[in-house]
C-alpha cells in the first residue's frame, strides 16, 4: 500500500481524503504454518499515522492443515523495536471442545507468531502454536487475533 496520507503542508484537504484516514483495509493474509485448503481467512487492518491495528480470523475446513509454527506475514512492516514483544491477544477454538488463550508475538519486522498459554508447570509460559499445540487442528477449529504495532 502506498502512503495513505500523501498530504503536504499547505494542501487543501477534501472530505474524501479525510474519510480515508483510519479506514479498514481488507487484505488476503499470508499465513505461515497453515495450508488453508477450503478453510477461510479474513483479515483487515487500520493505519493511523504509524500505528497499525490488525484483526485476523481463520476457520479450518476439511482440507485445511496446520503444518508448522502458526503465524502471519504482516501487510505493513513494523519498526523492529517491538521484536520479541507481545503485541496482541489470540483466542483459539477447538470446535465443540475448548477455548485456548494466548499472545501474538512480533518475531521479525514482517512476521508474527501465535502462542498459547501453558499452565502445566509452576509458572505459566507461552508455547508456540503448531500442528499439535494446543490441539490437533480439525474442521471448524478457529484462530482469531487482534494486534497493534508501530509501522516502520
C-alpha positions in Angstrom: 0.0 0.0 0.0 1.3 3.5 -0.9 1.4 6.1 1.8 -2.2 6.5 2.8 -1.5 10.1 3.8 0.1 11.8 0.8 -0.6 15.3 2.2 1.9 18.1 2.1 2.0 21.3 4.2 -0.3 23.9 2.8 -2.5 21.5 0.9 -6.3 21.8 1.0 -7.8 18.5 2.3 -11.1 17.3 1.0 -13.7 15.3 2.9 -12.9 12.2 0.7 -9.3 12.3 1.8 -10.1 12.8 5.5 -12.7 10.0 5.3 -9.9 7.6 4.3 -7.9 8.2 7.5 -8.3 5.2 9.8 -10.3 3.2 7.3 -10.3 -0.6 7.5 -8.3 -2.2 4.7 -9.1 -5.8 3.8 -6.3 -8.0 2.7 -5.5 -11.6 1.8 -3.4 -12.8 4.7 -0.2 -14.8 4.1 -0.3 -17.5 6.7 2.7 -19.4 8.0 2.3 -22.9 9.3 -1.2 -23.3 7.8 -2.2 -24.7 4.5 -5.7 -23.1 4.1 -7.3 -25.5 1.6 -11.0 -25.0 1.8 -10.8 -23.0 5.1 -11.4 -19.3 5.3 -9.2 -16.5 6.4 -10.3 -12.9 6.8 -8.1 -10.0 7.7 -8.3 -6.3 8.0 -6.0 -3.6 9.2 -6.3 0.1 10.0 -3.5 2.6 9.9 -3.5 5.8 11.9 -0.2 7.6 11.4 2.4 4.9 12.3 0.0 2.8 14.4 -1.4 -0.4 12.8 -4.3 -2.3 14.2 -4.8 -5.7 12.6 -7.5 -8.4 13.0 -7.4 -11.9 11.7 -9.8 -14.9 11.7 -9.0 -18.3 10.3 -11.6 -21.1 10.2 -10.4 -24.6 9.3 -12.1 -26.6 6.6 -11.9 -30.3 5.8 -8.7 -29.7 3.7 -7.1 -27.1 5.9 -3.9 -28.3 7.8 -1.6 -26.9 10.4 1.9 -27.7 9.1 4.3 -25.9 11.4 4.7 -22.8 13.6 1.5 -20.7 13.1 1.9 -17.1 12.2 1.2 -14.4 9.7 3.3 -12.2 7.4 2.3 -8.6 8.1 0.9 -6.3 5.4 2.9 -3.4 6.8 6.4 -3.9 8.2 7.0 -3.0 11.9 9.9 -0.9 13.2 11.7 -3.8 14.7 11.7 -2.1 18.1 8.9 -4.4 19.2 10.5 -7.7 18.0 10.1 -10.5 20.7 7.3 -8.4 22.3 3.7 -9.5 22.7 1.6 -7.2 20.5 -1.8 -8.7 20.9 -4.1 -11.5 22.1 -5.2 -14.7 20.4 -8.2 -17.0 21.0 -8.2 -20.5 19.6 -11.4 -22.6 19.4 -11.1 -26.3 19.4 -14.5 -26.8 17.9 -17.1 -28.2 20.3 -14.4 -28.8 22.9 -12.5 -25.9 24.4 -11.0 -22.4 24.0 -7.3 -21.6 24.4 -5.9 -18.2 25.0 -2.5 -16.8 24.2 -0.5 -14.0 22.8 0.8 -12.9 19.4 4.5 -12.0 19.3 6.3 -9.9 16.7 9.0 -12.4 15.6 10.5 -10.1 12.9 9.6 -6.8 11.3 7.2 -8.6 9.0 6.2 -11.7 10.9 4.1 -12.6 13.9 3.8 -16.0 15.7 0.9 -17.2 17.7 1.5 -18.7 21.2 -0.8 -20.3 23.7 -0.5 -20.2 27.5 0.7 -23.4 29.0 -0.1 -23.8 32.7 1.3 -27.3 33.2 4.1 -26.2 35.4 4.5 -23.8 38.4 4.5 -20.7 36.2 2.5 -20.1 33.1 4.6 -20.0 29.9 4.0 -19.2 26.3 4.3 -22.1 23.8 4.3 -21.6 20.1 1.1 -22.9 18.4 1.7 -25.5 15.7 0.2 -28.6 14.2 -0.3 -30.3 17.6 -0.3 -27.4 20.0 -2.6 -26.6 21.7 -4.5 -29.5 20.0 -4.6 -31.4 16.7 -6.4 -29.0 14.4 -9.6 -30.1 12.6 -12.7 -28.9 10.7 -14.4 -25.8 12.3 -11.4 -25.1 14.6 -10.8 -21.3 14.6 -8.0 -18.9 15.3 -8.7 -15.2 15.9 -6.4 -12.4 17.0 -6.1 -8.7 17.2 -2.8 -6.9 17.3 -1.4 -3.4 17.5 2.1 -2.4 16.4 4.2 0.5 15.1 4.8 0.7 11.3 8.4 1.3 10.1 
